[in-house]
Amino acid sequence: MSIAVDLDTYMKRFTPGGTQTRSKSGLFPAPVAIRSARGSRVIDDEGREYVDWISGLCAITLGYRHAEVDEAVTRQIRDHGVTFPLATRAEAVVAERLCEALKWPEQVRWVKTGSEATAAAILVARAATGRRKIVSVGYHGWHPEHLPGPDLIALPFNARSAAEAITGETAAVILELLRDGSAPQEWLGGIVQRARDLGALVIMDEIVTGFRWAIGGATEFLHLDPPDLACFGKGMANGYPLGALVGPTKLMRHAVNVSSTFGGEGIGLAACKATLDIYEREKVIERLWKTGTALSRALGEAGIRHVGYPVHPKLLGPPDASPRAAAQGVLLIASGLNPTAAHTPEDIAETAKALA
């Protein structure tokens, strides 16, 4: 890179929007790019350090570069490799661990992203029911399967018309709950009951909520009956690329057509197994709630309006809060802050000071 070209210009020259993920584009005047991360902190390309509440867009729950997770990945690469000509035992071993942690599914289809998992769920629902139409409540990804059209009705969270949108031609309703607030029980119950009555499947999108509100996401947190299918990603491998579609064998047999070269690669599975080990041994969820509650309190005392749950508060204003905090060494994102097990009381104190 020529020293005459600034980093922002350089990145936008070779990358649409300057970043490979739309959610990371144009958030702050600085930093333009992150050089490294550890625990709850990140360092930008100019060497500036920040307390980070974005947490890899919610993919980090244990903290950046968690030693146990990274060591598991290093062992996998050193002792076994990454991608293989046939299936590996790890594909089933880690799938069994995930099923045990969630307590209700019987099989797992590994993918690499949350959007891929929700697209796979729609494919399975259509194959299982012989129907095409989908009712989609909330955001579930960028794939064509998620775009509004003749076969998909897109509705916002808490839309009153969600239940009525389900008909005898509906293959499934896919829901993302709790991201911005509570789902009224009668609203959710009405959707589920109508789906059951008309033979449509219920798909729960736990990409954000899983491994954060609870290991099982909204389903576990709200004490709901298991859905027909559920999708996981983000925190399940503490930042390593992995997603999963889970469900009963009678439905998951249709997932054989969800086929990816890297669906069973070793790095994501090693990271997921280590993450599951840590969640089983330590009170990770409890720490996320405790830290998030303290963060929410600090935001309120600083006059920062926000909604949602402590484990993922969403900022409402003022609009200059994020850039103002970034200038003081704290990264906030309006669409949702993400406490991790690595955040400390000192991080919260620095955040409060930056917003004062």
C-alpha positions in Angstrom: 0.0 0.0 0.0 1.4 3.4 -1.0 1.9 5.7 2.0 0.2 8.4 -0.1 -3.1 6.4 0.1 -4.9 6.5 3.4 -6.2 3.2 4.8 -9.9 3.9 4.2 -9.3 4.7 0.6 -7.1 1.6 0.2 -9.7 -0.7 1.7 -12.5 0.7 -0.4 -10.4 0.3 -3.5 -10.4 -3.5 -3.2 -13.5 -4.2 -1.1 -17.1 -3.2 -1.7 -17.9 -0.7 1.0 -14.5 -1.1 2.6 -15.3 -4.2 4.6 -16.5 -7.7 4.0 -19.4 -7.3 6.4 -22.1 -4.6 5.9 -22.6 -4.2 9.6 -19.0 -3.1 10.1 -19.1 -0.4 7.4 -18.8 3.3 8.3 -19.5 2.9 12.0 -17.0 5.5 13.2 -14.6 8.2 12.0 -12.0 5.9 13.5 -10.9 3.2 13.8 -10.8 2.2 10.1 -9.4 -1.3 10.7 -8.6 -3.5 13.7 -5.1 -5.0 14.0 -5.5 -7.3 16.9 -7.8 -8.2 19.9 -7.5 -9.9 23.2 -10.0 -10.3 26.0 -12.4 -7.3 25.9 -10.0 -5.0 24.1 -9.1 -4.4 20.4 -6.2 -2.4 18.9 -6.6 -0.5 15.6 -4.2 -0.1 12.7 -2.7 3.0 14.3 -2.1 1.3 17.6 -5.0 2.8 19.5 -6.6 0.6 22.1 -10.4 0.4 22.7 -12.8 -1.3 25.2 -14.9 -3.2 22.7 -18.6 -3.9 23.2 -19.3 -4.9 19.6 -17.6 -8.3 20.3 -17.2 -9.5 16.7 -20.8 -8.6 15.9 -22.0 -10.8 18.8 -19.8 -13.7 17.9 -17.5 -13.4 20.9 -18.9 -14.4 24.3 -15.8 -15.7 26.1 -13.5 -12.9 25.1 -11.1 -12.5 22.1 -8.3 -15.0 21.8 -9.6 -17.2 24.7 -6.7 -19.4 25.5 -8.6 -22.7 25.8 -10.5 -22.2 22.6 -7.4 -21.1 20.6 -5.3 -24.0 22.0 -8.0 -26.5 20.9 -7.8 -25.0 17.4 -4.0 -25.1 17.4 -4.1 -28.8 18.4 -6.6 -29.5 15.6 -4.3 -27.9 13.0 -1.1 -29.4 14.4 -2.2 -32.9 15.1 -5.0 -33.6 12.6 -5.5 -31.0 9.9 -8.5 -29.0 8.8 -10.3 -30.3 5.7 -10.5 -34.0 4.8 -11.5 -36.4 2.0 -14.1 -38.2 4.1 -16.2 -37.4 7.2 -14.5 -37.2 10.6 -15.5 -38.5 14.0 -15.5 -35.0 15.3 -18.5 -34.1 13.1 -20.6 -36.5 15.1 -18.9 -36.0 18.5 -19.4 -32.3 18.6 -23.0 -32.7 17.2 -23.8 -35.0 20.1 -22.4 -32.5 22.5 -24.5 -29.7 21.0 -27.6 -31.9 21.1 -26.9 -32.7 24.8 -26.4 -29.0 25.6 -29.7 -28.0 23.9 -31.6 -31.0 25.3 -34.1 -31.5 22.5 -32.6 -31.9 19.0 -31.5 -35.3 17.6 -29.3 -34.2 14.7 -27.1 -31.3 13.5 -26.1 -30.0 10.1 -22.9 -28.0 10.3 -22.6 -24.9 8.2 -20.3 -21.8 8.4 -22.6 -18.9 9.0 -25.9 -18.0 10.6 -27.4 -16.9 7.3 -26.5 -20.2 5.8 -28.1 -22.0 8.7 -31.4 -20.2 8.3 -31.4 -20.7 4.5 -30.8 -24.4 5.2 -33.8 -24.4 7.6 -36.1 -23.0 4.9 -34.8 -25.7 2.4 -35.6 -28.4 4.9 -39.0 -27.0 5.7 -40.0 -26.9 2.1 -38.8 -30.4 1.4 -40.5 -31.8 4.5 -43.9 -30.1 3.8 -43.9 -30.0 0.0 -44.9 -26.3 0.3 -43.0 -23.2 -0.8 -44.3 -20.2 1.2 -42.5 -18.9 4.2 -43.6 -16.3 6.9 -40.5 -14.6 8.1 -40.6 -12.5 11.3 -37.4 -10.5 12.0 -34.1 -10.6 10.2 -32.6 -13.9 9.1 -29.9 -13.2 6.6 -29.1 -11.9 3.1 -29.6 -15.0 1.0 -32.3 -15.1 -1.7 -34.4 -17.4 0.6 -34.8 -14.5 3.0 -35.9 -11.8 0.5 -39.6 -10.8 0.3 -41.4 -12.1 -2.8 -44.2 -14.4 -3.9 -42.9 -17.2 -1.6 -41.9 -15.1 1.4 -43.8 -12.7 3.6 -41.4 -10.6 5.6 -42.8 -9.1 8.8 -41.2 -7.1 11.6 -40.8 -8.4 15.2 -44.1 -8.3 17.1 -46.1 -7.8 13.9 -49.7 -8.4 14.9 -50.5 -9.9 11.5 -47.9 -12.7 11.8 -50.3 -15.4 12.8 -52.8 -14.4 10.1 -50.1 -14.6 7.4 -49.8 -18.3 8.0 -52.0 -20.3 5.6 -52.4 -23.9 4.4 -49.7 -23.1 1.8 -47.1 -22.1 4.3 -44.1 -24.4 4.7 -42.8 -22.7 7.9 -42.7 -19.6 10.0 -39.2 -18.5 11.0 -38.9 -16.3 14.2 -36.1 -14.3 15.8 -37.2 -13.4 19.4 -35.8 -11.2 22.1 -33.3 -9.2 20.1 -34.9 -5.9 20.8 -37.4 -6.7 23.5 -39.9 -9.2 24.9 -42.2 -11.2 22.7 -45.8 -11.2 24.2 -46.6 -14.8 25.1 -50.1 -14.5 23.6 -48.6 -13.2 20.3 -46.0 -16.0 20.2 -48.5 -18.6 21.2 -50.9 -17.5 18.5 -48.2 -17.9 15.8 -47.2 -21.4 17.0 -50.7 -22.7 17.4 -51.8 -21.5 14.0 -48.7 -23.1 12.4 -49.4 -26.3 14.2 -53.1 -26.2 13.1 -52.2 -25.7 9.4 -49.3 -28.1 9.2 -46.5 -25.4 9.0 -43.2 -25.9 10.7 -41.8 -23.5 13.4 -38.2 -22.5 12.9 -36.4 -20.6 15.7 -33.5 -18.3 14.7 -31.2 -18.5 17.7 -28.2 -17.0 15.9 -28.0 -14.0 18.2 -29.8 -15.3 21.3 -28.1 -18.7 21.5 -25.1 -18.9 23.8 -26.0 -15.4 25.1 -29.5 -15.2 26.7 -29.0 -18.9 27.4 -27.2 -21.7 25.6 -30.4 -22.6 23.9 -31.3 -19.0 23.2 -34.9 -17.7 23.3 -36.3 -21.2 23.4 -34.5 -22.0 26.7 -34.8 -18.5 28.2 -38.6 -18.3 27.7 -39.1 -22.0 28.7 -40.8 -22.7 25.3 -41.6 -26.0 23.9 -38.9 -27.0 21.3 -39.5 -25.7 17.8 -39.4 -28.0 14.7 -36.0 -26.6 13.7 -33.5 -24.2 15.2 -30.5 -22.3 13.9 -27.3 -21.4 15.8 -24.1 -19.5 15.0 -22.1 -16.6 16.4 -21.2 -17.4 20.0 -21.2 -21.2 19.6 -17.5 -21.2 18.5 -16.4 -17.9 20.2 -15.6 -16.2 16.9 -14.5 -19.1 14.8 -16.8 -19.5 11.7 -19.5 -22.1 12.5 -23.2 -22.3 12.3 -25.7 -25.1 12.8 -29.2 -26.3 11.9 -30.6 -28.6 14.5 -33.8 -30.7 14.7 -35.4 -34.1 15.0 -34.2 -36.9 12.7 -37.5 -37.1 10.8 -37.0 -33.5 9.6 -33.2 -33.5 9.4 -33.1 -36.3 6.9 -34.0 -33.6 4.4 -30.9 -31.7 5.4 -28.8 -34.2 3.4 -29.1 -31.7 0.5 -27.5 -29.0 2.6 -24.0 -29.7 1.4 -20.8 -27.6 1.9 -17.2 -28.4 1.4 -16.3 -26.7 4.7 -19.4 -27.8 6.7 -17.3 -30.3 8.7 -13.9 -28.7 8.7 -11.9 -29.2 11.8 -11.2 -25.7 13.1 -14.8 -24.6 13.7 -15.7 -28.0 15.3 -12.6 -27.8 17.6 -13.6 -24.3 18.7 -17.2 -25.3 19.3 -16.2 -28.3 21.4 -13.9 -26.2 23.6 -16.6 -23.5 23.9 -19.2 -26.1 25.0 -16.6 -27.4 27.5 -16.2 -24.0 29.0 -20.0 -23.3 29.1 -20.5 -26.7 30.9 -17.8 -26.0 33.5 -18.2 -22.2 34.1 -21.1 -19.9 34.7 -20.7 -18.1 31.4 -24.3 -17.1 30.9 -24.5 -15.8 34.5 -21.5 -13.6 33.9 -22.9 -12.2 30.6 -26.1 -11.2 32.5 -24.2 -9.7 35.4 -21.8 -7.7 33.2 -24.6 -6.6 30.9 -26.7 -5.4 33.9 -23.8 -3.3 35.1 -23.3 -1.9 31.6 -27.0 -1.0 31.2 -26.8 0.8 34.6 -23.8 2.8 33.4 -25.4 3.7 30.1 -28.5 4.9 32.0 -26.5 7.0 34.4 -24.7 8.6 31.4 -28.0 9.5 29.8 -27.7 6.9 27.0 -31.2 5.7 26.1 -31.4 2.0 25.3 -33.8 -0.9 25.1 -33.6 -4.7 25.1 -32.0 -7.1 27.5 -28.7 -6.5 29.4 -27.0 -9.2 27.4 -27.6 -7.3 24.2 -28.8 -3.7 24.8 -29.7 -1.6 21.8 -28.8 2.1 21.8 -31.5 4.6 21.0 -29.6 7.9 21.5 -28.2 10.4 21.4 -26.9 9.8 17.9 -23.4 11.0 18.7 -22.9 8.4 21.5 -21.0 5.9 19.4 -18.5 8.3 17.7 -18.0 10.2 20.9 -17.2 7.0 22.8 -14.8 5.8 20.1 -12.9 9.1 20.4 -12.4 8.2 24.1 -11.4 4.6 23.4 -14.7 2.7 23.7 -16.5 0.9 20.8 -20.3 0.9 20.9 -22.7 0.0 18.1 -26.3 1.2 18.1 -27.8 -2.1 16.9 -26.7 -4.0 20.0 -23.9 -4.2 22.6 -22.5 -7.6 23.5 -21.0 -8.1 26.9 -18.5 -11.0 27.2 -17.1 -13.1 30.0 -13.8 -11.1 29.6 -15.3 -7.7 30.3 -14.3 -6.3 33.7 -15.6 -3.6 36.1 -12.7 -1.4 34.9 -14.1 -1.7 31.3 -17.5 -0.5 32.5 -15.9 2.4 34.4 -14.0 3.4 31.3 -17.1 3.2 29.3 -19.1 5.4 31.7 -16.2 7.9 31.7 -16.1 8.0 27.9 -19.8 8.8 27.8 -19.8 11.4 30.6 
